[in-house]
Amino acid sequence: MSAHIVDHEHIHALIGAGLTQPAVTLRWQTEAPEDFANGAHRSIYPYAGGRYRELRPDTASIVGQMLVAANRASVNALYPQDGNPLPQPYEYDPTAGRRHFEPVEILLAIAGFEHQACEIDNWEMSEAARFCAALRKHIVSLLPGYDLARTWAIGPETPTLRDIRAAASTA
């Protein structure tokens, strides 16, 4: 395996993708202490005996910093001899390098980040992994055709997406 520190632009793209639809708020479980936000913006809420964090414009920098720290911890775990410095402070800037990435590009960016951040013990239970899972679920729902598909439960009469599109084009 290998790992490297991802550019802040990579983090911007992930955070920006999670903020694309104002009506949708990403949430995921966290074990982080409630004071992780340093009092700036409340980002952690109680949930079913645990806690969850939300990605909102006012918490984007906090979430981004968590991702930067997870990436740094992974690189440090893989290359402890390198004496890697502390992560650079992260500040989300919604105007910095805001290019539009297609959902499939964001899915690849999530996979790329996971590869760079997975070298810590218990990665699957980490907050960064949970964020990636929540973002992936959200991005999959944005794929073309997702809103038209009728395959939640497939039976003999379930139309395919091709059938649905063909019927719409002849109507």
Secondary structure as GFF3:
##gff-version 3
##sequence-region A 1 171
A	DSSP	alpha_helix	8	18	.	.	.	ID=ss1
A	DSSP	beta_strand	26	30	.	.	.	ID=ss2
A	DSSP	three_ten_helix	34	37	.	.	.	ID=ss3
A	DSSP	beta_strand	44	47	.	.	.	ID=ss4
A	DSSP	beta_strand	50	55	.	.	.	ID=ss5
A	DSSP	alpha_helix	60	78	.	.	.	ID=ss6
A	DSSP	three_ten_helix	80	82	.	.	.	ID=ss7
A	DSSP	alpha_helix	103	117	.	.	.	ID=ss8
A	DSSP	three_ten_helix	123	125	.	.	.	ID=ss9
A	DSSP	alpha_helix	127	140	.	.	.	ID=ss10
A	DSSP	alpha_helix	161	170	.	.	.	ID=ss11
###
